[in-house]
Amino acid sequence: MHIPKTTKAWFGLSPTGDLGPYTIYTSRRAGSVWYAKAPPTCPPSVHQLRQRNRFRNAAFAWRRLSQEQR
C-alpha cells in the first residue's frame, strides 16, 4: 500500500518498522511502503531468547538507576 507524501505531511508522520498489523519502510522510488506483517515461520532460537533476556534485564537495571547514576 503506497501512502502519498501529502498525506504523511498532513499527519506529520514518517513511520518505519512495525505498526499494528503492518511493516513499513521507506523507498526512494515509492516513498513509504506498507505491507502485511509476516508472522514468524519458526520459534525463536535459544540464542535469540538469551539475547532478548539480556536486553530485558539491562533495560530493567537502567530504569532502576537514579538520574545521578545514569
C-alpha positions as semicolon CSV with decimal commas, in nm:
position;residue;x (nm);y (nm);z (nm)
1;M;0,000;0,000;0,000
2;H;0,152;0,335;-0,104
3;I;0,078;0,641;0,112
4;P;0,117;0,975;-0,073
5;K;0,371;1,221;0,070
6;T;0,099;1,485;0,113
7;T;-0,094;1,255;0,348
8;K;0,216;1,187;0,556
9;A;0,300;1,559;0,577
10;W;-0,055;1,638;0,686
11;F;-0,033;1,388;0,970
12;G;0,330;1,474;1,047
13;L;0,429;1,108;1,015
14;S;0,716;0,920;0,862
15;P;0,674;0,578;1,022
16;T;0,911;0,285;0,969
17;G;0,918;-0,060;1,126
18;D;0,616;-0,248;1,258
19;L;0,295;-0,056;1,317
20;G;-0,002;-0,272;1,415
21;P;-0,053;-0,541;1,152
22;Y;0,183;-0,367;0,901
23;T;0,556;-0,345;0,834
24;I;0,661;-0,011;0,688
25;Y;0,979;0,101;0,513
26;T;1,082;0,398;0,300
27;S;1,176;0,354;-0,063
28;R;1,340;0,629;-0,270
29;R;1,121;0,550;-0,565
30;A;0,787;0,480;-0,396
31;G;0,806;0,670;-0,065
32;S;0,652;0,480;0,227
33;V;0,573;0,117;0,150
34;W;0,329;-0,069;0,378
35;Y;0,267;-0,444;0,369
36;A;0,109;-0,701;0,598
37;K;0,344;-0,817;0,872
38;A;0,476;-1,167;0,810
39;P;0,435;-1,400;1,109
40;P;0,747;-1,593;1,218
41;T;0,784;-1,929;1,045
42;C;0,976;-2,093;1,331
43;P;1,006;-2,037;1,706
44;P;1,294;-1,821;1,835
45;S;1,626;-1,998;1,884
46;V;1,789;-2,047;2,223
47;H;2,042;-1,775;2,132
48;Q;1,764;-1,528;2,041
49;L;1,585;-1,596;2,369
50;R;1,910;-1,549;2,563
51;Q;1,982;-1,215;2,390
52;R;1,627;-1,090;2,444
53;N;1,654;-1,180;2,812
54;R;1,985;-0,993;2,842
55;F;1,834;-0,683;2,685
56;R;1,526;-0,705;2,907
57;N;1,746;-0,731;3,218
58;A;1,963;-0,437;3,106
59;A;1,653;-0,221;3,046
60;F;1,518;-0,314;3,389
61;A;1,851;-0,228;3,556
62;W;1,863;0,105;3,368
63;R;1,515;0,201;3,486
64;R;1,615;0,129;3,847
65;L;1,910;0,375;3,835
66;S;1,863;0,724;3,971
67;Q;1,910;1,026;3,741
68;E;2,251;1,092;3,900
69;Q;2,367;0,736;3,834
70;R;2,259;0,750;3,470
